[in-house]
C-alpha cells in the first residue's frame, strides 16, 4: 500500500490589515477587529476595480461594413 508523504505546512502569512501573525480562528486576520475593519471596507465599496465605461453610440459608429 502506497501512502503519499504529508504535505508541508503552509507558510503563515501576516494579517493583511496590521501585519501581526494571523490567528486560525480569524484567518487570514489576527483578530475580529481587523476582520471587521476589512468587512467595513468591502461594504463601503473601498475594494472596487475601476472601470472605464464606454458610450454605446460611440461603439456603434466603429462597426466595420
MOPAC internal coordinates of N, CA, C and O (Angstrom, degrees):
PM7 1SCF
backbone

  N    0.0000 0     0.00 0     0.00 0    0    0    0
  C    1.4388 1     0.00 0     0.00 0    1    0    0
  C    1.5378 1   108.26 1     0.00 0    2    1    0
  O    1.2310 1   121.15 1   -52.76 1    3    2    1
  N    1.3062 1   115.40 1   127.24 1    3    2    1
  C    1.4599 1   121.04 1  -178.16 1    5    3    2
  C    1.5298 1   110.01 1   -97.90 1    6    5    3
  O    1.2310 1   120.81 1   -49.78 1    7    6    5
  N    1.2997 1   116.05 1   130.22 1    7    6    5
  C    1.4631 1   120.24 1   175.80 1    9    7    6
  C    1.5225 1   108.73 1  -120.18 1   10    9    7
  O    1.2310 1   121.29 1   -42.13 1   11   10    9
  N    1.3079 1   115.14 1   137.87 1   11   10    9
  C    1.4594 1   120.06 1   178.87 1   13   11   10
  C    1.5258 1   109.67 1   -77.20 1   14   13   11
  O    1.2310 1   120.59 1   -32.33 1   15   14   13
  N    1.3287 1   116.48 1   147.67 1   15   14   13
  C    1.4642 1   118.05 1   177.81 1   17   15   14
  C    1.5282 1   109.83 1   -66.90 1   18   17   15
  O    1.2310 1   120.36 1   -27.97 1   19   18   17
  N    1.3115 1   116.92 1   152.03 1   19   18   17
  C    1.4729 1   119.14 1   179.91 1   21   19   18
  C    1.5302 1   110.45 1   -63.38 1   22   21   19
  O    1.2310 1   121.26 1   -33.39 1   23   22   21
  N    1.3003 1   115.19 1   146.61 1   23   22   21
  C    1.4633 1   120.40 1   179.09 1   25   23   22
  C    1.5212 1   109.19 1   -68.71 1   26   25   23
  O    1.2310 1   120.55 1   -36.68 1   27   26   25
  N    1.3325 1   116.55 1   143.32 1   27   26   25
  C    1.4692 1   117.96 1   178.31 1   29   27   26
  C    1.5236 1   110.20 1   -66.48 1   30   29   27
  O    1.2310 1   120.12 1   -31.27 1   31   30   29
  N    1.3096 1   117.38 1   148.73 1   31   30   29
  C    1.4738 1   119.28 1  -179.74 1   33   31   30
  C    1.5261 1   109.94 1   -63.36 1   34   33   31
  O    1.2310 1   121.51 1   -36.95 1   35   34   33
  N    1.3203 1   114.72 1   143.05 1   35   34   33
  C    1.4574 1   119.98 1   179.12 1   37   35   34
  C    1.5206 1   109.59 1   -71.92 1   38   37   35
  O    1.2310 1   121.31 1   -37.09 1   39   38   37
  N    1.2997 1   115.09 1   142.91 1   39   38   37
  C    1.4631 1   119.77 1   178.23 1   41   39   38
  C    1.5212 1   109.21 1   -66.41 1   42   41   39
  O    1.2310 1   121.06 1   -45.17 1   43   42   41
  N    1.3012 1   115.57 1   134.83 1   43   42   41
  C    1.4603 1   120.33 1   178.68 1   45   43   42
  C    1.5249 1   109.22 1   -74.52 1   46   45   43
  O    1.2310 1   120.79 1   -52.79 1   47   46   45
  N    1.3002 1   116.10 1   127.21 1   47   46   45
  C    1.4532 1   121.01 1   176.30 1   49   47   46
  C    1.5234 1   108.46 1   -97.95 1   50   49   47
  O    1.2310 1   120.68 1   -32.09 1   51   50   49
  N    1.3104 1   116.31 1   147.91 1   51   50   49
  C    1.4638 1   118.40 1   178.31 1   53   51   50
  C    1.5281 1   111.03 1   -73.60 1   54   53   51
  O    1.2310 1   121.09 1   -16.46 1   55   54   53
  N    1.2946 1   115.52 1   163.54 1   55   54   53
  C    1.4598 1   122.46 1   177.04 1   57   55   54
  C    1.5270 1   108.43 1   -58.13 1   58   57   55
  O    1.2310 1   119.54 1   -51.70 1   59   58   57
  N    1.3389 1   118.48 1   128.30 1   59   58   57
  C    1.4619 1   119.83 1  -179.31 1   61   59   58
  C    1.5250 1   113.37 1   -68.24 1   62   61   59
  O    1.2310 1   120.04 1   164.73 1   63   62   61
  N    1.3047 1   117.53 1   -15.27 1   63   62   61
  C    1.4644 1   121.60 1  -178.73 1   65   63   62
  C    1.5217 1   112.41 1   -87.60 1   66   65   63
  O    1.2310 1   120.42 1   130.64 1   67   66   65
  N    1.3530 1   116.80 1   -49.36 1   67   66   65
  C    1.4655 1   119.15 1  -173.35 1   69   67   66
  C    1.5274 1   113.96 1  -121.32 1   70   69   67
  O    1.2310 1   119.76 1   165.45 1   71   70   69
  N    1.3253 1   118.06 1   -14.55 1   71   70   69
  C    1.4607 1   120.81 1   178.02 1   73   71   70
  C    1.5141 1   115.03 1    91.86 1   74   73   71
  O    1.2310 1   119.64 1   177.38 1   75   74   73
  N    1.3251 1   118.28 1    -2.62 1   75   74   73
  C    1.4662 1   120.96 1   177.19 1   77   75   74
  C    1.5289 1   108.88 1   -73.44 1   78   77   75
  O    1.2310 1   120.08 1   -16.83 1   79   78   77
  N    1.3392 1   117.46 1   163.17 1   79   78   77
  C    1.4729 1   119.59 1   177.87 1   81   79   78
  C    1.5313 1   111.21 1   -60.66 1   82   81   79
  O    1.2310 1   120.60 1   -41.28 1   83   82   81
  N    1.3164 1   116.47 1   138.72 1   83   82   81
  C    1.4642 1   121.86 1   179.84 1   85   83   82
  C    1.5274 1   110.28 1   -71.36 1   86   85   83
  O    1.2310 1   120.91 1   -29.68 1   87   86   85
  N    1.3190 1   115.86 1   150.32 1   87   86   85
  C    1.4604 1   123.32 1   177.73 1   89   87   86
  C    1.5262 1   106.98 1  -111.19 1   90   89   87
  O    1.2310 1   120.45 1   -44.39 1   91   90   89
  N    1.3358 1   116.75 1   135.61 1   91   90   89
  C    1.4644 1   121.13 1  -175.13 1   93   91   90
  C    1.5267 1   112.27 1   -53.24 1   94   93   91
  O    1.2310 1   119.91 1   139.97 1   95   94   93
  N    1.3012 1   117.78 1   -40.03 1   95   94   93
  C    1.4745 1   120.56 1  -176.98 1   97   95   94
  C    1.5312 1   112.58 1   -63.39 1   98   97   95
  O    1.2310 1   120.21 1   146.12 1   99   98   97
  N    1.3306 1   117.21 1   -33.88 1   99   98   97
  C    1.4669 1   121.67 1  -176.20 1  101   99   98
  C    1.5318 1   112.30 1  -112.46 1  102  101   99
  O    1.2310 1   120.67 1  -167.60 1  103  102  101
  N    1.3084 1   116.32 1    12.40 1  103  102  101
  C    1.4624 1   120.39 1  -174.46 1  105  103  102
  C    1.5009 1   112.22 1   -49.88 1  106  105  103
  O    1.2310 1   118.71 1   -47.37 1  107  106  105
  N    1.3003 1   120.07 1   132.63 1  107  106  105
  C    1.4635 1   128.56 1    13.46 1  109  107  106
  C    1.5181 1   114.10 1   -90.44 1  110  109  107
  O    1.2310 1   119.51 1  -168.79 1  111  110  109
  N    1.3161 1   118.54 1    11.21 1  111  110  109
  C    1.4537 1   121.80 1  -177.12 1  113  111  110
  C    1.5230 1   110.97 1   -95.55 1  114  113  111
  O    1.2310 1   121.27 1    -9.46 1  115  114  113
  N    1.3364 1   115.18 1   170.54 1  115  114  113
  C    1.4624 1   120.15 1  -179.47 1  117  115  114
  C    1.5185 1   111.91 1   -95.09 1  118  117  115
  O    1.2310 1   120.23 1   161.59 1  119  118  117
  N    1.3329 1   117.17 1   -18.41 1  119  118  117
  C    1.4683 1   120.05 1  -176.30 1  121  119  118
  C    1.5214 1   109.98 1  -158.26 1  122  121  119
  O    1.2310 1   121.29 1   -11.54 1  123  122  121
  N    1.3184 1   115.13 1   168.46 1  123  122  121
  C    1.4633 1   118.84 1   177.33 1  125  123  122
  C    1.5298 1   110.08 1   -67.69 1  126  125  123
  O    1.2310 1   119.86 1   151.39 1  127  126  125
  N    1.3244 1   117.88 1   -28.61 1  127  126  125
  C    1.4630 1   120.87 1   178.26 1  129  127  126
  C    1.5307 1   110.53 1   -61.48 1  130  129  127
  O    1.2310 1   120.20 1   130.15 1  131  130  129
  N    1.3311 1   117.22 1   -49.85 1  131  130  129
  C    1.4675 1   120.23 1  -179.90 1  133  131  130
  C    1.5311 1   110.67 1   -64.62 1  134  133  131
  O    1.2310 1   120.19 1   142.50 1  135  134  133
  N    1.3247 1   117.25 1   -37.50 1  135  134  133
  C    1.4716 1   120.28 1   177.84 1  137  135  134
  C    1.5282 1   110.27 1   -64.77 1  138  137  135
  O    1.2310 1   120.18 1   138.72 1  139  138  137
  N    1.3280 1   117.26 1   -41.28 1  139  138  137
  C    1.4681 1   120.92 1   179.61 1  141  139  138
  C    1.5267 1   111.84 1   -67.24 1  142  141  139
  O    1.2310 1   120.33 1   141.61 1  143  142  141
  N    1.3226 1   116.97 1   -38.39 1  143  142  141
  C    1.4655 1   120.02 1   177.01 1  145  143  142
  C    1.5273 1   109.75 1   -61.84 1  146  145  143
  O    1.2310 1   120.37 1   135.80 1  147  146  145
  N    1.3240 1   116.90 1   -44.20 1  147  146  145
  C    1.4637 1   121.03 1   179.63 1  149  147  146
  C    1.5278 1   110.94 1   -64.05 1  150  149  147
  O    1.2310 1   120.18 1   137.37 1  151  150  149
  N    1.3252 1   117.26 1   -42.63 1  151  150  149
  C    1.4621 1   120.93 1   177.93 1  153  151  150
  C    1.5293 1   110.51 1   -61.28 1  154  153  151
  O    1.2310 1   120.42 1   138.15 1  155  154  153
  N    1.3226 1   116.81 1   -41.85 1  155  154  153
  C    1.4561 1   120.46 1   177.46 1  157  155  154
  C    1.5191 1   112.09 1   -60.43 1  158  157  155
  O    1.2310 1   120.38 1   141.84 1  159  158  157
  N    1.3050 1   116.88 1   -38.16 1  159  158  157
  C    1.4625 1   120.23 1   177.31 1  161  159  158
  C    1.5197 1   111.35 1   -65.61 1  162  161  159
  O    1.2310 1   120.18 1   139.90 1  163  162  161
  N    1.3319 1   117.27 1   -40.10 1  163  162  161
  C    1.4699 1   120.28 1   176.64 1  165  163  162
  C    1.5234 1   110.04 1   -62.07 1  166  165  163
  O    1.2310 1   120.57 1   134.07 1  167  166  165
  N    1.3262 1   116.51 1   -45.93 1  167  166  165
  C    1.4540 1   120.05 1  -176.70 1  169  167  166
  C    1.5235 1   112.67 1   -68.07 1  170  169  167
  O    1.2310 1   119.94 1   151.00 1  171  170  169
  N    1.3275 1   117.72 1   -29.00 1  171  170  169
  C    1.4614 1   121.84 1   177.61 1  173  171  170
  C    1.5295 1   112.43 1   -80.25 1  174  173  171
  O    1.2310 1   120.35 1   170.19 1  175  174  173
  N    1.3273 1   116.94 1    -9.81 1  175  174  173
  C    1.4603 1   120.04 1  -179.35 1  177  175  174
  C    1.5126 1   113.61 1    84.34 1  178  177  175
  O    1.2310 1   119.84 1  -161.59 1  179  178  177
  N    1.3327 1   117.92 1    18.41 1  179  178  177
  C    1.4630 1   120.48 1   179.38 1  181  179  178
  C    1.5273 1   112.46 1   -68.93 1  182  181  179
  O    1.2310 1   120.07 1   153.22 1  183  182  181
  N    1.3247 1   117.47 1   -26.78 1  183  182  181
  C    1.4594 1   121.67 1   179.45 1  185  183  182
  C    1.5216 1   108.52 1  -100.33 1  186  185  183
  O    1.2310 1   120.35 1   -97.63 1  187  186  185
  N    1.2823 1   116.93 1    82.37 1  187  186  185
  C    1.4574 1   119.67 1   178.50 1  189  187  186
  C    1.5185 1   108.51 1  -133.91 1  190  189  187
  O    1.2310 1   121.36 1   -26.32 1  191  190  189
  N    1.2985 1   115.01 1   153.68 1  191  190  189
  C    1.4532 1   121.99 1   179.85 1  193  191  190
  C    1.5221 1   107.69 1   -95.50 1  194  193  191
  O    1.2310 1   119.83 1   -56.85 1  195  194  193
  N    1.3280 1   117.92 1   123.15 1  195  194  193
  C    1.4588 1   118.92 1   179.04 1  197  195  194
  C    1.5284 1   110.74 1   -65.93 1  198  197  195
  O    1.2310 1   120.87 1   -41.63 1  199  198  197
  N    1.3069 1   115.94 1   138.37 1  199  198  197
  C    1.4605 1   121.82 1  -177.86 1  201  199  198
  C    1.5171 1   108.57 1  -127.53 1  202  201  199
  O    1.2310 1   121.40 1   -43.56 1  203  202  201
  N    1.3145 1   114.92 1   136.44 1  203  202  201
  C    1.4583 1   119.77 1   175.53 1  205  203  202
  C    1.5212 1   107.27 1   -91.92 1  206  205  203
  O    1.2310 1   120.51 1   -66.12 1  207  206  205
  N    1.3076 1   116.63 1   113.88 1  207  206  205
  C    1.4531 1   120.61 1  -178.41 1  209  207  206
  C    1.5153 1   109.64 1   -81.77 1  210  209  207
  O    1.2310 1   121.25 1   -38.24 1  211  210  209
  N    1.3196 1   115.20 1   141.76 1  211  210  209
  C    1.4586 1   121.06 1  -179.76 1  213  211  210
  C    1.5166 1   109.85 1  -103.18 1  214  213  211
  O    1.2310 1   121.31 1   -30.95 1  215  214  213
  N    1.3090 1   115.09 1   149.05 1  215  214  213
  C    1.4504 1   121.49 1   175.42 1  217  215  214
  C    1.5336 1   107.25 1   -84.03 1  218  217  215
  O    1.2310 1   120.16 1   -55.59 1  219  218  217
  N    1.3066 1   117.30 1   124.41 1  219  218  217
  C    1.4701 1   121.48 1  -177.87 1  221  219  218
  C    1.5259 1   112.34 1   -58.95 1  222  221  219
  O    1.2310 1   119.87 1   141.76 1  223  222  221
  N    1.3225 1   117.85 1   -38.24 1  223  222  221
  C    1.4716 1   120.99 1  -179.17 1  225  223  222
  C    1.5291 1   110.68 1   -66.37 1  226  225  223
  O    1.2310 1   119.81 1   144.63 1  227  226  225
  N    1.3211 1   117.97 1   -35.37 1  227  226  225
  C    1.4436 1   121.18 1  -178.65 1  229  227  226
  C    1.5285 1   111.00 1   -67.91 1  230  229  227
  O    1.2310 1   119.61 1   143.26 1  231  230  229
  N    1.3420 1   118.36 1   -36.74 1  231  230  229
  C    1.4572 1   119.94 1   179.51 1  233  231  230
  C    1.5104 1   111.63 1   -73.82 1  234  233  231
  O    1.2310 1   119.15 1   152.11 1  235  234  233
  N    1.3335 1   119.23 1   -27.89 1  235  234  233
  C    1.4567 1   121.94 1   177.41 1  237  235  234
  C    1.5272 1   111.36 1   -68.28 1  238  237  235
  O    1.2310 1   120.30 1   147.32 1  239  238  237
  N    1.3151 1   117.03 1   -32.68 1  239  238  237
  C    1.4549 1   120.92 1  -177.46 1  241  239  238
  C    1.5231 1   112.17 1   -72.83 1  242  241  239
  O    1.2310 1   119.31 1   163.39 1  243  242  241
  N    1.3382 1   118.93 1   -16.61 1  243  242  241
  C    1.4553 1   122.38 1  -175.65 1  245  243  242
  C    1.5312 1   111.78 1   -93.43 1  246  245  243
  O    1.2310 1   118.85 1   173.43 1  247  246  245
  N    1.2969 1   119.79 1    -6.57 1  247  246  245
  C    1.4523 1   122.53 1  -175.90 1  249  247  246
  C    1.5415 1   111.61 1   -58.31 1  250  249  247
  O    1.2310 1   120.28 1   -47.29 1  251  250  249
  N    1.3374 1   117.06 1   132.71 1  251  250  249
  C    1.4790 1   119.99 1   177.38 1  253  251  250
  C    1.5165 1   110.72 1   -73.26 1  254  253  251
  O    1.2310 1   120.76 1   -23.50 1  255  254  253
  N    1.3230 1   116.16 1   156.50 1  255  254  253
  C    1.4716 1   121.01 1   178.40 1  257  255  254
  C    1.4931 1   112.64 1   -78.97 1  258  257  255
  O    1.2310 1   120.10 1   180.00 1  259  258  257

